[in-house]
Amino acid sequence: MLEVKNLNLIYDGENHVLKNITFKLEKGEILGIIGLSGAGKSSLLRALNLLERPHGEILFDNINLTQLSRKDLRKFRKKIGVAFQHYNLLSRKTVFENISLPLILNKENEIEEKVSNIIKKVGLEHRKNAFPAHLSGGEKQRVSIARAIVSNPDILFLDEPTSALDPKTTEKILELILKINQDMKISTIIVTHEMDVIKRICDKILYLKNGSVHYFGEVYRFFSEFEKELNEEFYKDINYDYSKLKFKNGEIIKVIFYGENVGKPILNEISKKYDITFNILYGKIEDFKNAPFGKLIIEIEGEKTNEFINELKKHVYALEVLML
C-alpha cells in the first residue's frame, strides 16, 4: 500500500509546486492523475519516485521513503518501475537489450529467462532483435512498459503512456496495462490528460489544480460531480449546454446511473407507477473499468412529478432538477 501525507515540493525556496498532497493507493489499484499543464502532475510523479526531495511523508508498506538513506533508497527503487512519456530507449540497443537494462547485475541465464517472459507478455516476441528506429510508437511504448516491469516491481509509474498514439494503438496499450495489473497485481499510477484513459482502466482519480488536490476518490463520482469543470477545462461536450435542448413545458431532470441499475427498466417502471410521461432529450452510457456509467437528461410531465422524482432518487446514483 502507498500512502502519501502532506507532501510539499518547493523549488528555489519560493516556488510552491506541490501543496499538502494526501492520498492512499491500495495494492493492485490503478490511480489516474489528471490536471491542466502546470498543475504539478509530472512534479508529483518525480516526488513519489524521490527524484525530487519533497517535504512530508511517502509511506510504502509503512516505510517512509523520505527518511531513507541514499543507499537504502537505491535498493528500494528496484521495487519501482517507471515508463517515461518519450520512451527513453537506447537507439543502439535491440528490444531485448533495452528491456534487460534493469537486470544488468543479474546472471546471464536469469536475464534471458526474465526478459523472454516479459517480451512474450507484451507481445513483442517477433521484434526482440529490432532496434528502436524500426519500431512503431505503440511498439516503443510496449518496450518501455516491459523494461519497467521486468524486475517485477511493486509499483508502476506511467507518464502519459498514450499521449502520442492513435486511438486503436491506445486501446491496445490500455488493454496491456490492465493485463499487467491483473496478472502481476502491481499498484499503478498513471499521469494522463485523456479522460478515456481514466474511464477505461482507473480505480481512483486524483485531480490536481495549482499544485493542490482538488479531488481524490472514485472515478464515477468525479464524472458525476465535476461535469461543469470537466467541460470547461478538459473537453467540450456539445451536449453539456442543456439550455439548448428542445423541450415542451415539462420539468427537466438529469439522472446519473452507475453499476447494475444502468441496464434495468427503472425509469419505465416508476413512470408507469405515477402516470408520468417522459421524453429523453439526451443520453449516454459509458463502460468504466468497474461498472457502466450512464447519464440521461429527461423531460417529465404529469401530476405526480414530485413523487416520481423522490422514488427515482432511491434507484439512481444522483438526480438533479435542472433550472432552464
C-alpha positions as CSV (number, residue, x, y, z in Angstrom):
1,M,0.0,0.0,0.0
2,L,1.2,3.5,-0.8
3,E,0.1,6.4,1.5
4,V,1.1,10.0,0.9
5,K,0.7,12.5,3.7
6,N,1.0,16.3,3.4
7,L,3.5,16.2,0.6
8,N,5.0,19.6,-0.4
9,L,7.6,20.4,-3.1
10,I,9.2,23.8,-3.2
11,Y,11.7,25.0,-5.8
12,D,14.2,27.7,-5.1
13,G,12.7,28.4,-1.7
14,E,9.6,30.1,-3.0
15,N,8.0,28.3,-5.9
16,H,5.5,26.0,-4.1
17,V,4.9,23.4,-6.8
18,L,3.0,20.8,-4.7
19,K,0.9,21.8,-1.7
20,N,-0.2,19.3,1.1
21,I,-0.8,16.3,-1.3
22,T,-2.5,13.5,0.6
23,F,-3.9,10.2,-0.8
24,K,-3.8,6.5,-0.4
25,L,-3.4,3.7,-3.0
26,E,-4.2,0.1,-2.1
27,K,-2.2,-2.8,-3.5
28,G,-3.3,-3.6,-7.1
29,E,-5.2,-0.4,-7.6
30,I,-4.7,1.9,-10.6
31,L,-4.7,5.6,-9.9
32,G,-5.0,8.2,-12.6
33,I,-3.6,11.7,-12.0
34,I,-5.0,14.5,-14.1
35,G,-4.7,18.3,-14.3
36,L,-4.0,21.1,-16.7
37,S,-0.5,21.9,-17.9
38,G,1.5,23.3,-14.9
39,A,-0.8,21.7,-12.3
40,G,2.0,19.6,-10.9
41,K,1.4,16.2,-12.4
42,S,4.9,15.4,-13.5
43,S,6.4,17.0,-10.4
44,L,4.2,14.7,-8.3
45,L,5.5,11.7,-10.2
46,R,9.1,12.8,-9.7
47,A,8.5,13.4,-6.0
48,L,6.9,10.0,-5.5
49,N,9.9,8.4,-7.2
50,L,12.2,10.6,-4.9
51,L,13.8,12.1,-8.0
52,E,12.9,15.4,-6.2
53,R,13.1,15.5,-2.4
54,P,9.8,16.7,-1.1
55,H,8.6,17.6,2.4
56,G,6.1,15.3,4.0
57,E,5.7,11.5,4.1
58,I,5.6,8.9,1.4
59,L,4.8,5.6,3.1
60,F,5.1,2.3,1.2
61,D,4.2,-0.7,3.3
62,N,4.7,1.6,6.3
63,I,8.3,2.5,5.3
64,N,8.7,6.3,5.0
65,L,10.7,6.7,1.8
66,T,11.6,10.3,2.5
67,Q,13.6,9.2,5.5
68,L,15.7,6.5,3.7
69,S,19.4,7.0,3.2
70,R,20.7,7.2,-0.4
71,K,21.9,3.6,-0.1
72,D,18.6,2.3,1.1
73,L,16.7,4.4,-1.4
74,R,18.7,2.8,-4.3
75,K,17.7,-0.6,-3.0
76,F,14.1,0.4,-2.7
77,R,14.0,1.8,-6.3
78,K,14.2,-1.8,-7.5
79,K,10.6,-2.1,-6.4
80,I,9.6,0.8,-8.6
81,G,9.0,0.6,-12.3
82,V,8.8,3.7,-14.5
83,A,7.7,4.1,-18.1
84,F,8.5,7.5,-19.5
85,Q,6.4,9.6,-21.8
86,H,9.0,9.7,-24.6
87,Y,10.1,6.0,-24.2
88,N,13.8,6.8,-23.5
89,L,15.0,3.8,-25.4
90,L,18.7,3.4,-26.3
91,S,18.9,3.6,-30.1
92,R,21.9,1.3,-30.4
93,K,20.4,-1.5,-28.4
94,T,17.8,-4.0,-29.5
95,V,14.3,-4.5,-27.9
96,F,15.7,-7.4,-25.9
97,E,18.8,-5.3,-24.7
98,N,16.6,-2.3,-23.8
99,I,14.3,-4.4,-21.7
100,S,17.2,-6.1,-20.0
101,L,18.8,-2.9,-18.7
102,P,17.4,-3.0,-15.2
103,L,18.8,-6.6,-14.8
104,I,22.4,-5.6,-15.7
105,L,23.7,-7.2,-12.4
106,N,21.8,-10.4,-12.8
107,K,23.2,-13.7,-14.1
108,E,23.0,-14.2,-17.9
109,N,20.6,-17.1,-17.7
110,E,18.3,-15.2,-15.3
111,I,18.3,-12.2,-17.7
112,E,17.4,-14.5,-20.7
113,E,14.5,-16.1,-18.8
114,K,13.0,-12.9,-17.3
115,V,13.3,-10.8,-20.5
116,S,12.0,-13.6,-22.7
117,N,8.9,-14.0,-20.4
118,I,8.3,-10.2,-20.4
119,I,8.7,-9.9,-24.2
120,K,6.1,-12.6,-24.6
121,K,3.7,-10.9,-22.1
122,V,3.8,-7.6,-24.0
123,G,3.5,-9.3,-27.4
124,L,6.9,-8.4,-28.9
125,E,8.4,-11.9,-29.5
126,H,8.7,-11.2,-33.2
127,R,10.5,-7.9,-32.6
128,K,13.1,-8.9,-29.9
129,N,16.1,-8.2,-32.2
130,A,14.7,-5.0,-33.7
131,F,16.2,-1.6,-33.0
132,P,14.1,1.4,-31.8
133,A,14.3,3.2,-35.2
134,H,12.3,0.3,-36.7
135,L,9.6,0.3,-34.1
136,S,6.2,1.9,-34.3
137,G,5.0,4.3,-31.4
138,G,2.9,1.5,-29.9
139,E,5.8,-1.0,-30.0
140,K,8.2,1.6,-28.4
141,Q,5.6,2.1,-25.6
142,R,5.4,-1.7,-25.1
143,V,9.2,-1.9,-24.8
144,S,9.1,1.0,-22.3
145,I,6.5,-0.8,-20.2
146,A,8.3,-4.1,-20.5
147,R,11.5,-2.5,-19.2
148,A,9.6,-1.0,-16.3
149,I,8.1,-4.3,-15.1
150,V,11.0,-6.8,-15.9
151,S,12.3,-6.6,-12.4
152,N,8.9,-7.4,-11.0
153,P,8.3,-4.1,-9.2
154,D,5.6,-3.5,-6.5
155,I,4.5,-0.2,-8.0
156,L,4.5,1.1,-11.6
157,F,4.6,4.8,-12.7
158,L,3.4,5.6,-16.2
159,D,3.8,9.1,-17.6
160,E,1.4,9.9,-20.4
161,P,1.6,6.3,-21.8
162,T,-0.9,7.0,-24.7
163,S,-0.2,10.7,-25.5
164,A,1.4,10.1,-28.9
165,L,-0.7,7.1,-30.0
166,D,-3.6,6.8,-32.4
167,P,-6.9,5.5,-30.9
168,K,-6.5,1.9,-32.0
169,T,-3.0,1.7,-30.6
170,T,-4.1,3.5,-27.4
171,E,-6.8,0.8,-26.8
172,K,-4.2,-2.0,-27.2
173,I,-1.8,-0.2,-24.7
174,L,-4.6,0.2,-22.2
175,E,-5.5,-3.5,-22.6
176,L,-1.8,-4.3,-21.9
177,I,-1.7,-2.1,-18.8
178,L,-4.9,-3.8,-17.5
179,K,-3.5,-7.3,-18.2
180,I,-0.2,-6.5,-16.4
181,N,-2.2,-5.0,-13.4
182,Q,-4.3,-8.1,-13.2
183,D,-1.6,-10.7,-13.7
184,M,1.1,-9.1,-11.6
185,K,-1.0,-7.2,-9.0
186,I,1.1,-4.1,-9.4
187,S,-0.2,-0.9,-7.9
188,T,-0.1,1.6,-10.8
189,I,-0.1,5.4,-11.0
190,I,-0.8,7.0,-14.4
191,V,-0.3,10.6,-15.3
192,T,-2.6,11.5,-18.2
193,H,-4.7,14.2,-19.7
194,E,-7.0,11.8,-21.6
195,M,-10.4,11.2,-19.9
196,D,-10.9,7.9,-21.8
197,V,-7.8,6.5,-20.0
198,I,-9.3,7.4,-16.7
199,K,-12.7,5.8,-17.5
200,R,-11.2,2.7,-19.1
201,I,-8.6,1.5,-16.6
202,C,-8.5,3.5,-13.4
203,D,-10.0,2.6,-10.0
204,K,-9.3,6.1,-8.4
205,I,-8.6,9.5,-9.7
206,L,-6.5,12.4,-8.3
207,Y,-7.3,15.8,-9.8
208,L,-4.5,18.3,-9.3
209,K,-5.2,22.1,-9.6
210,N,-2.5,24.7,-9.0
211,G,-0.4,22.1,-7.1
212,S,-3.2,21.0,-4.7
213,V,-5.5,18.0,-4.6
214,H,-8.9,19.3,-6.0
215,Y,-10.4,15.8,-5.9
216,F,-9.3,12.3,-4.9
217,G,-11.7,9.3,-5.0
218,E,-13.9,7.1,-7.1
219,V,-13.9,7.7,-10.9
220,Y,-17.7,7.6,-11.3
221,R,-18.2,10.2,-8.5
222,F,-15.7,12.5,-10.2
223,F,-17.5,12.4,-13.6
224,S,-20.8,12.9,-11.9
225,E,-19.9,15.9,-9.6
226,F,-17.3,17.7,-11.7
227,E,-19.2,17.8,-15.1
228,K,-19.1,21.6,-15.4
229,E,-15.4,21.8,-14.7
230,L,-14.5,18.9,-17.0
231,N,-16.4,20.6,-19.8
232,E,-14.6,23.9,-19.3
233,E,-11.1,22.6,-18.7
234,F,-10.6,19.3,-20.5
235,Y,-13.0,18.9,-23.4
236,K,-16.1,20.5,-24.9
237,D,-19.2,18.4,-24.8
238,I,-21.7,19.8,-27.3
239,N,-24.5,18.3,-25.2
240,Y,-23.4,20.0,-22.0
241,D,-25.3,23.2,-22.6
242,Y,-28.7,21.8,-21.7
243,S,-30.4,25.2,-22.2
244,K,-30.2,24.5,-25.9
245,L,-32.2,21.3,-25.7
246,K,-35.6,21.4,-27.2
247,F,-38.4,20.5,-24.9
248,K,-42.1,21.4,-24.2
249,N,-43.4,22.6,-20.9
250,G,-42.3,19.7,-18.6
251,E,-39.7,19.6,-15.8
252,I,-36.2,18.7,-16.9
253,I,-34.1,16.4,-14.7
254,K,-30.6,15.0,-15.0
255,V,-30.2,11.4,-13.9
256,I,-26.8,9.6,-13.2
257,F,-26.8,5.8,-13.2
258,Y,-23.9,3.7,-12.1
259,G,-23.5,-0.1,-11.8
260,E,-26.1,-2.7,-12.2
261,N,-29.0,-0.3,-12.4
262,V,-27.8,1.0,-15.8
263,G,-29.4,-1.9,-17.6
264,K,-32.7,-2.1,-15.6
265,P,-36.0,-0.6,-16.8
266,I,-36.3,1.5,-13.6
267,L,-37.3,4.7,-15.4
268,N,-40.1,2.9,-17.3
269,E,-41.5,1.1,-14.2
270,I,-41.6,4.2,-12.0
271,S,-43.1,6.4,-14.7
272,K,-46.0,3.9,-15.1
273,K,-46.5,3.8,-11.3
274,Y,-47.0,7.6,-11.1
275,D,-48.5,8.1,-14.6
276,I,-45.6,10.2,-15.8
277,T,-44.9,10.9,-19.4
278,F,-41.2,11.3,-20.1
279,N,-39.0,12.2,-23.1
280,I,-35.3,11.5,-23.2
281,L,-33.6,14.6,-24.5
282,Y,-30.0,13.3,-24.2
283,G,-28.5,10.0,-23.1
284,K,-25.1,8.5,-22.8
285,I,-23.8,5.2,-21.4
286,E,-20.1,4.5,-21.0
287,D,-18.1,1.5,-19.8
288,F,-16.0,2.5,-16.9
289,K,-13.4,0.0,-15.5
290,N,-15.6,-1.3,-12.7
291,A,-19.1,-0.8,-13.9
292,P,-21.2,1.1,-16.6
293,F,-21.9,4.8,-16.1
294,G,-24.9,6.4,-17.6
295,K,-26.4,9.9,-17.9
296,L,-29.8,11.0,-19.0
297,I,-31.5,14.3,-19.5
298,I,-35.2,13.8,-19.3
299,E,-38.3,15.9,-19.7
300,I,-41.1,14.7,-17.4
301,E,-44.8,15.7,-17.4
302,G,-47.7,14.6,-15.1
303,E,-49.5,15.5,-11.9
304,K,-47.2,13.5,-9.6
305,T,-43.7,14.6,-10.8
306,N,-42.5,15.2,-7.2
307,E,-43.5,11.6,-6.2
308,F,-41.8,10.3,-9.3
309,I,-38.6,12.2,-8.6
310,N,-38.5,11.1,-5.0
311,E,-39.0,7.5,-6.0
312,L,-36.4,7.6,-8.8
313,K,-33.8,9.1,-6.4
314,K,-33.8,5.8,-4.5
315,H,-32.7,3.9,-7.5
316,V,-30.0,6.1,-9.1
317,Y,-26.6,7.4,-8.1
318,A,-27.7,11.1,-8.5
319,L,-30.6,13.2,-9.7
320,E,-30.8,16.9,-10.3
321,V,-33.7,19.1,-11.3
322,L,-32.4,21.5,-13.9
323,M,-33.4,25.1,-13.9
324,L,-33.5,26.0,-17.6
